[in-house]
């Protein structure tokens, strides 16, 4: 069983920056992809960014150039640096990990509120 513990988030003004982090624990970590998804009220959950155990990254077009995902701490912790956040109320960010064998896990979600 894998546990994902998210931290960071909170309230920021439009145009500001915020970090969210996620640490995975509970199992041996082989090849995997970790990442962040988000869900805004009334919208589907969408991919934000991912990073592989080999440090390859991918981003949603909507965040390219503004968000940076990184991975450290024996590769079990990821951080998402979010710059130039647009006003949009509260969005919940979810940490995700998927292993090569297909097993995947989700974090509980962490709120990010951007005020106008």
Secondary structure by P-SEA (a helix, b strand, c coil): cbbbbbcccccccccccbbbbbbbcccccccccccccccccccccccccccccccbbbbcccccccbbbbbcccccbbbbbbcccccccbbbbbbbbbccccbbbbccbbbbbbcc
